[in-house]
């Protein structure tokens, strides 16, 4: 009993320390005026703090899931009949651009495998920009793939994207302006939420749980998006969320991401980190180029185009899209299509690659045996 109490107390201290560290990070980023401070601040603070020896911090996954439900609801209310119609008209470009992104990953993984010594199936699984949890589960099911390397690459890319994309968007390349202009938009108040928010909270919770049962990608995000969008299309519109509540949701997600990266689990830390950074940079540059092509064909802002194709998680891109007033329904649609495409097309491709790789190893071993 005493041992259980001590363990519980230790976890409480670790969580309290993580909360305080994350709050300090968010406050500093907000004070300095950096973009998306309550997502990036906690991320940066916990990423740095967790690197110190003997510092143990925890961030419950339930807290991240709550944040994702809030973000999912906020994005779900942005879907309208016109945005759904736009999404259908974008299907050809979704297919073409997603295929091009996957081809970039295939080529990038080949080069990385050739010059790094990492086997090609592991390189390819590490390079494909799908959901972290789903890719890791797939890697576990496939024999011969280094799961630690795959996890590290995906976490590194997500952190890179979440840090770099806001900085790029607020740079002269995109010339994004602040979107919180109170003169043009009425800022929602907490009092405006009640009592309708209770109904939508129940809808979002049930949608998230059902999404998890049916193994949707990012169920705590996508479940509420689909449910709230469907309810809205039938005529029941949810109340918009106040900015402070969106900040809280970003805080919940940012803290969790900050504790994901664990380089101590790798054998060759420097080399793997360098490869992961290069891989992430190649994907960001490629998607930026494709996004400019997208905005030439459709009447989209450069920010919306970039966030629609950026190789981050669908939930993180949704958060950033909200913050910079991009077309969140378009961003979510493109990200969702890429995820669905990758889960449908990539597993057979990886199985084929793994099969060919094993054949090659068998041939090489047979040749050596004969010699």
N, C-alpha and C positions, 0 to 999 in steps of 0.2 A: 504493500500500500504506500509506504514511504517512498519507495523507488518510483512508483507511478506519479506521486505528487511532485517529486523533484524533477522528473522528466517534463511534466506539464508546466511547472514553473519556469524551467529552462526554455521551453518553446515560447512561452509568453514573453519572456525577456528578449529573445531573439526577434520575435515579431514586433515588439514595441520599438526595439532598436532600429529595425528596418523601416517602420513607419516614420520614426523621427528623422532618419537619414533621408528618406524619400521626400519628406515635407521640406527639409532644408534645401534639397536639390531643386524642388519645384519653386520654392520661394526665391532662391537665387536667380534661377532662369527667368522668372517673372520680373524680378527687380531689374535685371540687366536688359530686359526687353527682347529676349530670344524667342524665336517662333515656337509655338506649341509648348509652352514652359511646363505644363503639368503632365505632359507625356515624356518629353525629353529630359526634364530635370530629375525626376525620380529614377529614370533609366540610368543616367550618367552617374548620379550619386551612389546608387546601389552597385553599379558595375565597378566603380572605383573602390568602394568600401569592402566589397567581397573579395578583392584581390589581396587584402592584408591577411597575414597569417593569424590564426587563432580568432578571427572574426567570423562568427557564424550568424547568418541572417536568414530568415525564412519569410516567404510570402505565399499564403495559402492560395491554391488554385481556385478555390471558391470565390475569393475576392476578385481575381481576374475575370472569372466567369460572370460575376455580377456586373462588373464594368462593361463587359462585352454585351450583356443583355441590354444595358442602358444605351450603348452606342447603336446596337441593332435596332432598337425601337426608334431612336432618333432618325436613323437612315430610312427605316420602313415607312415613316410618315411622309417622306419626300417623294415616294413613288406615286405617280398619278396615271390616269389613262393615257395621257399624251406621252409621258416618259416610257410607258410600256410599248406604245406604238413606235417610238424612237428606237427602243431597244431591238425590236424586230427588224427595223430597217438597217440596223448596224450589224446584223448577223454575218453577212459576207465578209466585212472587214474584220470582225472578231475572229473568224476562221482563218483568214489569210495571215493576219498579224500574229495570232497565237502560234500558227505553224512556223512562221519565220523565227519567233522567239525560241521555240523548241529546237529548230535547226541551229541557231546560234549556240544553244546549250550543248548540243551534240558535238559541234566542232570545237567549242571551248573545252569540253571534257576530254576530247581526243588529244588536243595539244597538251593539256594538263597531265594526262596519263603518260604521254610519251616522254615528257621532260621531268616528271616528278617521281616516277616509280610506283605511283598509286595505280592499282588495276583499273581498267576502263569501266567495268560495271559500277565500282564504287565512285569513280569520278563522275559518271553520268548521273547516278542517283544523287550525288552531292550538288550537281549543277542545276537540275530541274527545279524551277521556282514554284513548288507546290506548297501545301500547308505542312508545317513542321511535323505535327503529330501524325498525320496520315502518311507522309513520306517515311518517317522513322518506323512506323508499324509495317509498312511495305518492305522496308529494308530488313526488318527482323524476320519476315516470312521467307526472304530470299537467301539461300545459303551462299556464302562466298562474298558477301558485302560487309565492309567494315562499318558497323553502325556508329561507332564513336566518331569517325571521320565525317560520316554523313550528317550526324547531328551537329557537329561543330561548324561545318560549312553552312548549314541552313540557319543556325542561330547567328553566325557572323554576318551573313547576308541580310537577315532581317534587321539586325541592329544597325548595320551600315545604311540600309535603305531608310529606316526610320529617322536616323540622324541626318543623312545627306539630302534626302528629298526635300524636307522643309527649307534647308539652307539654299538648295538650288532654286526652289520656287520663289524665295524672297531675294534671289540674286538678280542682276540685270538681264540674265538669260530669259527669265520669265516676267520679270518686272511686276511681281505680285504686289498688290496693295492690301493694306489692312481691310478686313471685311467687317469688322465690328463697328459699323457706322450707324450710330444711334439716330441720326437725322433721317435716314432712309428706312430703317427697320424698327419696328416696335420690339423691344427686348422683353421676352416672356418673363413673367413673375412666378414665384413659387405658388402663390395663391390661385393662379390660373389653372394649375394642374388638377385641382380637386373639384368634384369627386371622381371624374372620369378616369383619372390615372390609375385608380385601384383596379378597374376592369382591365385596362391594358397591361398592368403589371401581372395580373393573373394569366392573361393571354400569352404574354412574352415568356413567363416562367414555364407554362405548359408546352409552348412551342419549342423552347430550348430542350426540355426533357424528351419530347417526342423526336426532335432532331437528333439527339444523342442515341436514342433507341434505334433509329433508322440509319445511323452512322453518316449523317450529313457532315461535310467538311465544316469545321468551325461551328458546331451546332448552337453554341450559346450566342453566337453572333447571327448566323444565317437563319436559324429558326425564327427569332423575333422579326428579322427583316421580312421574311416571306409572310408570316402571320399578320403583321401590322399592315403590310402593303395590301394583302388580300382583303382585310377588313376595311381598309380605306377605299379600295376600289368598289366595295359594296355600299359605300356611303357613310360609314362611321369613321370620322377622322379623329385621330388622337391629338391631345394638346401638345404644342411645342415645348421643349425643355428649356429651362433657364440656363444661361451660360455657366453658372456656378456648378450645376449638377453635371454638365458635360465635362467640366474641369475635374470633378471628382471621379467620373468614369475613366478619364484619361490617366489620372493618378493610379487607379486600381490596375490598369493594364500596364502602364509604364514601369511600375515597381516589379511586376512579375517578369517582364522582358529583361530588366536589368540584372536579374539573378540567374538567367539562363546560361550564360557563357561560362564554361568550365574548362579552361585550357589545361589545367593540371591533369586531366584525364588522357591527354595525348602523349604519344611517345616523342615525336619530333615537333615540338611546339612552334618554334620559329618558322620552320619551313611550311608547316600546315597553315599557320596563321597568314603567312605571305600569300600562299596559294588561294586561300579563302577570300582574302581581300581583293586579289587580282580577279578572281572569278566574279565576285560581287560587282566590281567596278566595270568589268566587261558587260555584264547584264544591264547595269544602269545606263551605260553609254548607248548600248544597242536599243534599249527601250525608249530612250530619249530621242534617238534618231527616228525610230518608227512612229513615235508620238507626233513628230513634226509632219510626217507623211499623212497621218490620220487627220490632223487639223487642217491640212490642205484640201482634203476631200469632203469633210463634214464641217458644219458650222459649230465648231467647238473651240473653247479657249485652249491655249497651249497648256495651261495648268491642268484642266480636265483631261486632255489627251495624255499628258505625261502620267498622271495618277492612275488613269485607266489601264496603262500598260506596265507601270513600275513593278519590279519583281519583289514586292513586299507581300505581307499577308493582306488578305482582303479586309480584315478588320482594321489593321493599322492604316491602310490607305483610305478607308472610310472615315476614320478619325481625322486624318490630315485634310481630306476633301471638305469635311464639315468646317474645319477651322479656317480654311482659305476661301470658303464660299464657292467651291467648284461644284459642278453638276454631280451630286453624290449618287443619283440613280444611274447615271451613265458609268461612273467610276465603278460602282458595285457590280453592274451588269457585265462589264468587260472582265473584271477580276473573277467573277463567278464563272463566266464562260471559260476562261483560261484554266481555272481549277477543274471544271468538269471535263474539259478536253484532255488535260494532263492525266486525270484519273482513268479516262477511257482509253487513251492512246499510248501512254507511257509504260504502264505495266507490261503489255505484250512486247513492246520494244525492248524493255530491260530484260525480260525473260529470254528473248532472242539473243541479245548481246551476251548475257551470262552463259547461255548454251554454247555460243560460238567461242567464247573465251575459254570455257572448260574443255572444248574439243581441241583448241589450240594447245592448251597445257598438256593434254593427254598425248597429242602428237609429238610435242617437244620431249616429253618424258620417254616416249617409246623410242625416239631417235637416239637419245642419250643412252638408253639401255642397250640398244643394238651396237652402238659405238663401244 
